[in-house]
Amino acid sequence: MPLAVSCSRQTLLGQRAGWALLVTACITAVVTLPLRAAEEPGELVWFGTYTGGRSGSEGIYVSRFDPVTGRLTPAVLAAAATNPSFLAAAAGRPVLYAVAEGDGQGGTLSAFAIDEVSGGLKPLGSQPSGGGGPCHICTDPDGHVVLAANYGGGSVICLGTAADGSLEPVVAGSPGGFIQHRFDREGTPGIDPRRQERPHAHSVDVSPDGRFAFCCDLGLDEVLISRLDAERATLSPHGSATLAPGSGPRHFAMHPGGRFAWCVNELSLTVTGFAWDAAAGRLTEIETLSTLPANVVDRTGFSCAEIAVHPSGRFLYASTRGHDSVAMYRIDETSGRLTFLGAEPTRAKKPRSFAISPGGRFLLAAGQDSDTVTVFAIDETTGRLTFTGESLEVPRPVCVLFRP
């Protein structure tokens, strides 16, 4: 956040002759001091936010995370942006990508060059997202392309990148650069008339080998699978996995071994596991489990949000808003089946997103309605979470992104 620099009225009155120099010094401090807070040892971590309304956010914020202690430096503004809710970056490229959700009629995708010292971001330009409300963004493993899901538009877009990491326009004349989702089953809309009245693409992720893209569509109750041609920056529909009516799949995560995958279902408050056949490009459902303990009877207003696999491949985590918790599971690495370990309170309101730190020792949860990011230690033996007491002020945090 911008730092407030105090120049007392008494000091100004007492040094009339040097007022211009004093004011100049104060202005310079406001402009230059914030990013210095991030110029410390540790991992760079950025926070996507919602701007406007009651939010005091101005865009994307950055901090330094100590991977040993779990401490965070104060969050400071890395780049001004409008509703940069979700962020992405590719390993090996000093570029960060962000969605701008817009007004629901249309949105944009933006690229930023990363200052490796401060974590500050320099704009590299934007491209239209092709649909309303872009809400999720990712890159392929090599950073050749950037993909985004348009929630309002019910579509997915794939854009190529230039040598400097900036975004190129969608491939002209190629329907594969942009895919519009449609109802193609009897009964059309989903069973939730408010949330499933039409397609709602809620996330897009790329397989570890870069050959396929997975899109969770909350309105369709499907995880749609597309073939990805990163060299040409195009997608082609390949298949899908259908979930139970009213599931509302939201976000997706793959096991580091590449044999299993999971999606968190926003509406049914569940996690669905799949076996992944990379050769055939096919997801086969294994099981569906709740994200909540059985004794939580009143679930009014609850909704699931984020999901992530621990780097070790041994544990899975998923967040539930309203209950404001992160569900913990142990993964059977032979069958892909899950064992529910419980749900840890996030100590933050509306955990829309969380991220596991590089090395897997900590989990950071973004509390959208508490304006905080809370830190949890991960037990490397049991997978359970323990609150460290660390809570960082960030206005309306929506996404947590560590440098890949």
C-alpha positions as CSV (number, residue, x, y, z in Angstrom):
1,M,0.0,0.0,0.0
2,P,1.3,3.5,-0.6
3,L,3.0,4.8,2.5
4,A,1.8,7.9,4.2
5,V,4.6,10.4,4.7
6,S,4.0,12.9,7.5
7,C,5.2,16.5,7.1
8,S,3.9,18.4,10.1
9,R,2.3,21.9,9.8
10,Q,4.7,23.2,12.4
11,T,7.8,22.1,10.4
12,L,6.5,23.7,7.3
13,L,5.7,27.0,9.0
14,G,9.1,27.0,10.7
15,Q,11.0,26.5,7.5
16,R,9.2,28.8,5.0
17,A,12.4,29.5,3.1
18,G,12.9,25.8,2.2
19,W,9.2,24.8,1.7
20,A,9.7,23.8,-1.9
21,L,12.5,21.4,-1.1
22,L,10.6,19.9,1.8
23,V,7.4,19.3,-0.3
24,T,9.5,17.8,-3.1
25,A,11.2,15.4,-0.6
26,C,7.8,14.3,0.7
27,I,6.4,13.6,-2.8
28,T,9.5,11.7,-3.8
29,A,9.2,9.6,-0.6
30,V,5.6,8.7,-1.4
31,V,6.5,7.6,-4.9
32,T,9.7,5.7,-4.2
33,L,9.5,4.2,-0.7
34,P,6.7,1.7,-1.2
35,L,8.6,-0.7,-3.5
36,R,11.7,-0.6,-1.3
37,A,9.8,-2.6,1.3
38,A,9.9,-5.5,-1.2
39,E,13.6,-5.2,-1.8
40,E,14.5,-7.8,0.9
41,P,15.5,-11.4,0.8
42,G,12.8,-14.0,0.2
43,E,10.3,-15.2,-2.4
44,L,8.3,-12.7,-4.4
45,V,4.6,-13.1,-3.9
46,W,1.9,-11.0,-5.6
47,F,-1.7,-10.4,-4.7
48,G,-4.5,-9.9,-7.2
49,T,-7.4,-7.8,-5.9
50,Y,-10.7,-6.2,-6.6
51,T,-10.7,-2.5,-7.0
52,G,-13.6,0.0,-6.8
53,G,-16.5,0.1,-4.5
54,R,-15.6,-0.1,-0.8
55,S,-12.2,-1.5,-1.7
56,G,-9.1,0.6,-1.0
57,S,-7.2,-1.4,-3.6
58,E,-5.3,0.3,-6.5
59,G,-4.3,-2.9,-8.3
60,I,-1.7,-5.6,-7.9
61,Y,0.4,-5.8,-4.6
62,V,3.7,-7.5,-3.9
63,S,5.5,-8.7,-0.8
64,R,8.5,-10.8,0.1
65,F,7.9,-14.1,1.8
66,D,10.5,-15.8,4.0
67,P,10.4,-19.5,3.2
68,V,12.0,-20.4,6.6
69,T,9.9,-18.3,9.0
70,G,6.8,-17.8,7.0
71,R,7.0,-14.0,7.6
72,L,5.8,-11.5,4.9
73,T,7.0,-7.9,4.3
74,P,4.3,-5.2,4.1
75,A,2.4,-5.4,0.9
76,V,3.0,-2.6,-1.5
77,L,1.5,-1.5,-4.8
78,A,3.3,-3.2,-7.7
79,A,1.1,-1.9,-10.5
80,A,-2.0,0.1,-10.8
81,A,-4.8,-1.9,-12.5
82,T,-8.6,-2.3,-12.5
83,N,-9.9,-5.5,-10.9
84,P,-6.8,-7.6,-11.5
85,S,-8.4,-10.5,-9.7
86,F,-6.4,-13.5,-11.0
87,L,-2.7,-13.6,-11.9
88,A,-0.3,-16.0,-13.7
89,A,3.3,-16.3,-14.6
90,A,5.5,-18.8,-16.4
91,A,8.7,-20.2,-15.1
92,G,11.8,-18.7,-16.6
93,R,10.2,-15.5,-17.9
94,P,10.1,-12.3,-16.0
95,V,6.5,-11.5,-17.0
96,L,3.3,-11.6,-15.0
97,Y,-0.2,-11.8,-16.5
98,A,-3.5,-10.5,-15.1
99,V,-7.1,-10.4,-15.9
100,A,-9.2,-7.2,-15.7
101,E,-12.8,-8.3,-15.2
102,G,-14.3,-5.1,-16.5
103,D,-18.0,-4.4,-16.2
104,G,-19.3,-7.8,-17.2
105,Q,-19.7,-6.9,-20.9
106,G,-16.0,-7.4,-21.8
107,G,-12.6,-7.7,-20.2
108,T,-9.0,-7.5,-20.9
109,L,-5.8,-9.5,-20.3
110,S,-2.6,-7.6,-19.4
111,A,1.1,-8.4,-19.3
112,F,3.6,-6.8,-17.0
113,A,7.4,-7.0,-16.9
114,I,8.7,-8.0,-13.5
115,D,11.4,-6.0,-11.7
116,E,13.4,-8.8,-10.2
117,V,14.6,-6.7,-7.3
118,S,11.5,-5.0,-6.1
119,G,8.7,-7.1,-7.6
120,G,7.3,-4.0,-9.3
121,L,5.5,-4.4,-12.5
122,K,5.8,-2.4,-15.8
123,P,2.9,-2.6,-18.2
124,L,3.6,-4.4,-21.5
125,G,0.2,-3.9,-23.0
126,S,-3.2,-5.6,-23.1
127,Q,-5.5,-7.6,-25.3
128,P,-9.3,-8.1,-25.2
129,S,-10.4,-11.3,-23.4
130,G,-13.1,-12.0,-26.0
131,G,-15.8,-12.2,-23.4
132,G,-17.3,-10.7,-20.3
133,G,-15.8,-11.2,-16.9
134,P,-12.5,-12.9,-17.4
135,C,-11.9,-14.6,-14.0
136,H,-9.0,-16.9,-14.4
137,I,-5.7,-17.0,-16.3
138,C,-2.8,-19.4,-16.8
139,T,0.2,-20.1,-19.1
140,D,1.4,-23.3,-20.7
141,P,4.5,-24.7,-19.0
142,D,6.9,-23.0,-21.4
143,G,5.2,-19.6,-21.4
144,H,4.4,-19.6,-25.1
145,V,0.7,-19.0,-24.7
146,V,-1.7,-17.4,-22.2
147,L,-5.2,-18.8,-21.7
148,A,-8.1,-17.2,-19.8
149,A,-11.6,-18.2,-18.9
150,N,-14.5,-15.7,-19.3
151,Y,-17.1,-16.3,-16.6
152,G,-19.7,-13.9,-18.0
153,G,-19.1,-14.8,-21.6
154,G,-18.8,-18.6,-21.0
155,S,-15.8,-18.9,-23.2
156,V,-12.0,-19.6,-23.3
157,I,-9.4,-17.6,-25.2
158,C,-5.8,-18.5,-26.1
159,L,-3.2,-15.8,-26.9
160,G,0.4,-16.1,-28.1
161,T,3.2,-14.2,-26.6
162,A,6.0,-12.1,-28.1
163,A,9.7,-12.3,-27.3
164,D,9.3,-9.8,-24.5
165,G,6.3,-11.7,-23.0
166,S,3.7,-9.2,-24.2
167,L,0.4,-10.6,-25.5
168,E,-0.4,-11.1,-29.2
169,P,-3.9,-10.8,-30.7
170,V,-6.0,-13.9,-31.0
171,V,-5.1,-15.8,-34.2
172,A,-7.1,-14.2,-37.0
173,G,-9.5,-16.5,-38.8
174,S,-8.9,-19.4,-36.4
175,P,-11.8,-20.5,-34.2
176,G,-9.3,-22.4,-32.1
177,G,-8.0,-19.2,-30.5
178,F,-11.4,-18.7,-29.0
179,I,-13.9,-21.3,-27.9
180,Q,-17.5,-20.4,-27.0
181,H,-19.2,-22.8,-24.6
182,R,-22.8,-23.9,-25.3
183,F,-25.4,-26.1,-23.8
184,D,-25.7,-29.2,-25.9
185,R,-27.8,-31.5,-23.7
186,E,-31.5,-31.9,-23.1
187,G,-32.9,-29.6,-20.4
188,T,-30.2,-27.0,-21.3
189,P,-29.7,-24.8,-18.2
190,G,-28.3,-26.5,-15.0
191,I,-30.4,-27.2,-12.0
192,D,-29.4,-24.0,-10.2
193,P,-31.5,-21.3,-12.1
194,R,-29.5,-18.4,-10.7
195,R,-26.0,-19.7,-11.3
196,Q,-26.4,-22.2,-14.1
197,E,-28.7,-20.3,-16.5
198,R,-26.0,-20.4,-19.2
199,P,-22.3,-21.5,-19.5
200,H,-19.9,-19.9,-17.1
201,A,-16.2,-20.8,-17.7
202,H,-14.6,-20.4,-14.3
203,S,-11.0,-21.5,-14.8
204,V,-8.5,-22.8,-17.3
205,D,-5.4,-24.9,-16.7
206,V,-2.8,-26.7,-18.9
207,S,-1.6,-30.3,-18.5
208,P,2.0,-30.7,-17.4
209,D,3.0,-31.8,-20.9
210,G,1.4,-28.8,-22.4
211,R,-0.8,-30.8,-24.8
212,F,-4.2,-30.2,-23.2
213,A,-6.2,-27.5,-21.5
214,F,-8.9,-28.1,-18.9
215,C,-11.8,-25.6,-18.4
216,C,-14.2,-25.9,-15.4
217,D,-17.5,-24.6,-16.6
218,L,-19.8,-23.9,-13.6
219,G,-22.9,-23.5,-15.7
220,L,-22.4,-26.7,-17.7
221,D,-21.4,-28.9,-14.8
222,E,-18.5,-30.1,-17.0
223,V,-14.7,-30.0,-17.2
224,L,-14.1,-29.4,-20.9
225,I,-10.9,-30.7,-22.4
226,S,-9.2,-29.0,-25.4
227,R,-6.1,-29.9,-27.4
228,L,-3.6,-27.1,-27.1
229,D,-1.2,-26.1,-29.9
230,A,1.2,-23.7,-28.1
231,E,3.2,-23.0,-31.3
232,R,0.1,-21.8,-33.1
233,A,-1.7,-20.5,-30.0
234,T,-4.9,-22.4,-30.8
235,L,-7.3,-24.7,-29.0
236,S,-9.5,-27.5,-30.5
237,P,-12.3,-29.1,-28.5
238,H,-11.4,-32.7,-27.5
239,G,-13.8,-34.0,-24.9
240,S,-15.2,-33.4,-21.4
241,A,-16.0,-34.9,-18.1
242,T,-19.5,-34.5,-16.8
243,L,-20.2,-34.0,-13.1
244,A,-23.3,-34.5,-11.0
245,P,-26.0,-31.9,-11.8
246,G,-25.7,-28.8,-9.6
247,S,-22.0,-29.4,-8.9
248,G,-20.7,-26.1,-10.3
249,P,-17.1,-27.0,-11.0
250,R,-14.9,-24.0,-10.4
251,H,-11.1,-24.6,-10.2
252,F,-8.9,-27.5,-11.2
253,A,-5.6,-29.0,-10.0
254,M,-3.4,-31.9,-11.3
255,H,-1.2,-34.2,-9.4
256,P,2.5,-33.5,-10.1
257,G,2.8,-37.1,-11.3
258,G,0.3,-36.4,-14.0
259,R,-2.0,-39.4,-13.3
260,F,-4.7,-37.8,-11.3
261,A,-6.6,-34.5,-11.2
262,W,-9.3,-32.8,-9.1
263,C,-11.8,-30.1,-9.4
264,V,-13.5,-28.2,-6.6
265,N,-17.2,-27.8,-7.0
266,E,-18.5,-24.3,-5.9
267,L,-22.2,-25.1,-5.6
268,S,-22.2,-28.6,-4.1
269,L,-19.3,-28.0,-1.7
270,T,-17.4,-31.0,-2.9
271,V,-14.1,-32.1,-4.6
272,T,-14.2,-34.5,-7.5
273,G,-11.2,-36.7,-8.3
274,F,-10.3,-38.1,-11.7
275,A,-7.9,-40.5,-13.3
276,W,-6.1,-38.8,-16.2
277,D,-5.2,-40.7,-19.3
278,A,-2.7,-38.4,-21.0
279,A,-2.4,-40.6,-24.1
280,A,-6.2,-40.5,-24.8
281,G,-6.8,-37.1,-23.3
282,R,-9.6,-38.5,-21.0
283,L,-10.7,-37.8,-17.4
284,T,-12.5,-40.7,-15.6
285,E,-14.2,-39.9,-12.3
286,I,-12.9,-41.7,-9.2
287,E,-14.9,-40.2,-6.4
288,T,-16.5,-37.1,-5.0
289,L,-16.0,-35.9,-1.3
290,S,-17.3,-33.1,0.8
291,T,-15.1,-30.2,1.7
292,L,-16.8,-29.9,5.1
293,P,-17.0,-32.1,8.3
294,A,-20.3,-34.1,8.5
295,N,-21.4,-32.1,11.6
296,V,-21.7,-28.9,9.6
297,V,-25.4,-29.0,9.0
298,D,-26.3,-25.4,8.1
299,R,-24.4,-24.6,4.9
300,T,-26.4,-21.5,3.9
301,G,-24.4,-19.1,1.9
302,F,-21.4,-21.4,1.6
303,S,-19.4,-21.8,-1.7
304,C,-16.2,-23.5,-2.6
305,A,-13.4,-21.5,-4.2
306,E,-9.8,-22.8,-4.6
307,I,-8.0,-26.1,-4.9
308,A,-4.3,-27.0,-4.9
309,V,-2.1,-30.1,-4.7
310,H,1.0,-30.1,-2.4
311,P,4.3,-30.3,-4.4
312,S,5.0,-33.6,-2.8
313,G,1.8,-35.1,-4.3
314,R,0.7,-36.4,-0.9
315,F,-1.9,-33.8,0.1
316,L,-4.7,-31.9,-1.4
317,Y,-6.4,-28.6,-0.2
318,A,-9.7,-26.9,-1.0
319,S,-11.3,-23.7,0.4
320,T,-14.9,-23.1,1.4
321,R,-16.2,-19.5,1.7
322,G,-18.8,-18.9,4.4
323,H,-17.4,-21.7,6.5
324,D,-14.1,-19.9,5.9
325,S,-11.9,-23.0,6.0
326,V,-9.4,-25.0,4.0
327,A,-10.3,-28.7,3.7
328,M,-7.2,-31.0,4.0
329,Y,-6.9,-34.4,2.3
330,R,-4.3,-37.2,2.1
331,I,-3.8,-38.6,-1.4
332,D,-3.3,-42.3,-2.0
333,E,-0.7,-42.0,-4.7
334,T,-1.6,-45.5,-6.1
335,S,-5.4,-45.0,-6.5
336,G,-5.8,-41.3,-6.4
337,R,-8.4,-41.6,-3.6
338,L,-8.6,-39.0,-0.8
339,T,-8.9,-39.3,2.9
340,F,-10.5,-36.3,4.6
341,L,-8.3,-34.9,7.4
342,G,-10.6,-32.0,8.5
343,A,-11.1,-28.4,7.7
344,E,-8.8,-25.7,9.1
345,P,-10.3,-22.2,9.8
346,T,-8.6,-19.6,7.6
347,R,-8.7,-16.8,10.2
348,A,-9.7,-14.7,7.2
349,K,-13.1,-14.0,5.7
350,K,-14.1,-15.4,2.3
351,P,-11.0,-17.4,1.3
352,R,-11.4,-16.9,-2.5
353,S,-7.9,-18.2,-3.2
354,F,-4.8,-19.6,-1.5
355,A,-1.4,-20.7,-2.6
356,I,1.3,-23.1,-1.4
357,S,4.7,-21.6,-1.1
358,P,7.7,-23.0,-3.1
359,G,9.1,-25.9,-1.2
360,G,5.6,-26.7,0.3
361,R,6.2,-25.6,3.9
362,F,3.4,-22.9,4.0
363,L,0.0,-22.1,2.7
364,L,-1.2,-18.5,2.3
365,A,-5.0,-17.8,2.3
366,A,-6.5,-14.7,0.8
367,G,-9.4,-13.3,2.8
368,Q,-11.4,-11.2,0.3
369,D,-13.8,-9.8,2.9
370,S,-11.2,-9.3,5.8
371,D,-8.6,-7.6,3.7
372,T,-6.0,-10.0,5.0
373,V,-3.7,-12.8,3.9
374,T,-3.1,-15.4,6.6
375,V,-0.2,-17.9,6.8
376,F,-0.3,-21.6,7.8
377,A,2.5,-24.0,8.3
378,I,2.1,-27.4,6.5
379,D,3.1,-30.5,8.5
380,E,5.2,-32.4,6.0
381,T,4.3,-35.7,7.5
382,T,0.5,-35.4,8.1
383,G,-0.4,-32.6,5.7
384,R,-2.3,-30.7,8.4
385,L,-2.3,-26.9,8.6
386,T,-1.3,-24.8,11.7
387,F,-1.9,-21.1,11.8
388,T,1.4,-19.3,12.3
389,G,-0.1,-16.1,13.6
390,E,1.1,-14.2,10.6
391,S,-1.7,-12.0,9.0
392,L,-0.8,-9.5,6.3
393,E,-3.0,-6.5,5.4
394,V,-3.9,-6.5,1.7
395,P,-7.0,-4.7,0.3
396,R,-9.6,-7.1,-1.1
397,P,-7.2,-9.9,-1.9
398,V,-8.5,-12.4,-4.5
399,C,-5.4,-14.3,-5.7
400,V,-2.0,-15.3,-4.3
401,L,0.8,-15.9,-6.8
402,F,4.3,-17.0,-6.0
403,R,7.0,-16.6,-8.7
404,P,7.2,-20.1,-10.4
